[in-house]
Amino acid sequence: MSDIPQLEQRIAVALERIRTGVDALAAPQDNSELVAAEARADALAAELAGIQAQLSAAKEVEAEVLALRTKLAEADAEKGDLLSTIQSLQGVNADLRAAAAEGLSDPDVINKALVADLEALQTARAADLRDIETLLAELAPIAQEA
C-alpha cells in the first residue's frame, strides 16, 4: 500500500515529461527532431500506461487486504461471543456440580448443562477450524507465487 504514493509520483513525473515532449513538438523543428520527439512521446505514453496498470493492481490488492481485515474482525467478534458463552456455561456447570455435591440438584439437570457445555465447545472448535480454513485459502495463492 506504500507503493501507491510512489506510483502516483511516477505518474506525475511521466505526465510532466509528456507535457515537455508536446511543447517541444509545438515548436518548429526539422523532421528528424519531430520523429525523435514522437518516439519519446510514445515511450512516455507506454511508461505511463505501465505505471497506471501498477497503480490499479496496487489498489486491487489494497481492496483485498481491506476485505480480509473486515473478515478477520468479524471472525474475532464471533470468537469473542463464543468464548463468552463458553465461560458462562462453565460457570453454570460449576454451580450445578457444587449443588449436586450438596445433594441439592437433580442429576438430569447437571447432565443437560454438561451437554450444552460440550455443544458450545464443539461450536467454538468449528468456528476456529473455519477461521483456519479461510486463512489457508487466502494464503495458498501467496505461497504459490513465492
MODELLER restraints for C-alpha pairs under 7 A, 6 or more apart:
rsr = mdl.restraints
at = mdl.atoms
rsr.add(forms.Gaussian(group=physical.xy_distance, feature=features.Distance(at['CA:1:A'], at['CA:58:A']), mean=6.64, stdev=0.5))
rsr.add(forms.Gaussian(group=physical.xy_distance, feature=features.Distance(at['CA:1:A'], at['CA:62:A']), mean=6.17, stdev=0.5))
rsr.add(forms.Gaussian(group=physical.xy_distance, feature=features.Distance(at['CA:4:A'], at['CA:55:A']), mean=6.15, stdev=0.5))
rsr.add(forms.Gaussian(group=physical.xy_distance, feature=features.Distance(at['CA:4:A'], at['CA:58:A']), mean=6.60, stdev=0.5))
rsr.add(forms.Gaussian(group=physical.xy_distance, feature=features.Distance(at['CA:7:A'], at['CA:51:A']), mean=6.38, stdev=0.5))
rsr.add(forms.Gaussian(group=physical.xy_distance, feature=features.Distance(at['CA:7:A'], at['CA:55:A']), mean=5.98, stdev=0.5))
rsr.add(forms.Gaussian(group=physical.xy_distance, feature=features.Distance(at['CA:11:A'], at['CA:48:A']), mean=6.11, stdev=0.5))
rsr.add(forms.Gaussian(group=physical.xy_distance, feature=features.Distance(at['CA:11:A'], at['CA:51:A']), mean=6.41, stdev=0.5))
rsr.add(forms.Gaussian(group=physical.xy_distance, feature=features.Distance(at['CA:14:A'], at['CA:44:A']), mean=6.33, stdev=0.5))
rsr.add(forms.Gaussian(group=physical.xy_distance, feature=features.Distance(at['CA:14:A'], at['CA:48:A']), mean=6.02, stdev=0.5))
rsr.add(forms.Gaussian(group=physical.xy_distance, feature=features.Distance(at['CA:18:A'], at['CA:41:A']), mean=5.94, stdev=0.5))
rsr.add(forms.Gaussian(group=physical.xy_distance, feature=features.Distance(at['CA:18:A'], at['CA:44:A']), mean=6.28, stdev=0.5))
rsr.add(forms.Gaussian(group=physical.xy_distance, feature=features.Distance(at['CA:21:A'], at['CA:37:A']), mean=6.20, stdev=0.5))
rsr.add(forms.Gaussian(group=physical.xy_distance, feature=features.Distance(at['CA:21:A'], at['CA:41:A']), mean=6.04, stdev=0.5))
rsr.add(forms.Gaussian(group=physical.xy_distance, feature=features.Distance(at['CA:25:A'], at['CA:34:A']), mean=6.43, stdev=0.5))
rsr.add(forms.Gaussian(group=physical.xy_distance, feature=features.Distance(at['CA:25:A'], at['CA:37:A']), mean=6.62, stdev=0.5))
rsr.add(forms.Gaussian(group=physical.xy_distance, feature=features.Distance(at['CA:82:A'], at['CA:124:A']), mean=6.02, stdev=0.5))
rsr.add(forms.Gaussian(group=physical.xy_distance, feature=features.Distance(at['CA:86:A'], at['CA:117:A']), mean=6.76, stdev=0.5))
rsr.add(forms.Gaussian(group=physical.xy_distance, feature=features.Distance(at['CA:86:A'], at['CA:120:A']), mean=6.05, stdev=0.5))
rsr.add(forms.Gaussian(group=physical.xy_distance, feature=features.Distance(at['CA:86:A'], at['CA:121:A']), mean=6.80, stdev=0.5))
rsr.add(forms.Gaussian(group=physical.xy_distance, feature=features.Distance(at['CA:89:A'], at['CA:117:A']), mean=5.68, stdev=0.5))
rsr.add(forms.Gaussian(group=physical.xy_distance, feature=features.Distance(at['CA:90:A'], at['CA:117:A']), mean=6.73, stdev=0.5))
rsr.add(forms.Gaussian(group=physical.xy_distance, feature=features.Distance(at['CA:93:A'], at['CA:113:A']), mean=6.13, stdev=0.5))
rsr.add(forms.Gaussian(group=physical.xy_distance, feature=features.Distance(at['CA:93:A'], at['CA:114:A']), mean=6.58, stdev=0.5))
rsr.add(forms.Gaussian(group=physical.xy_distance, feature=features.Distance(at['CA:96:A'], at['CA:105:A']), mean=6.97, stdev=0.5))
rsr.add(forms.Gaussian(group=physical.xy_distance, feature=features.Distance(at['CA:96:A'], at['CA:110:A']), mean=6.00, stdev=0.5))
rsr.add(forms.Gaussian(group=physical.xy_distance, feature=features.Distance(at['CA:99:A'], at['CA:105:A']), mean=5.52, stdev=0.5))
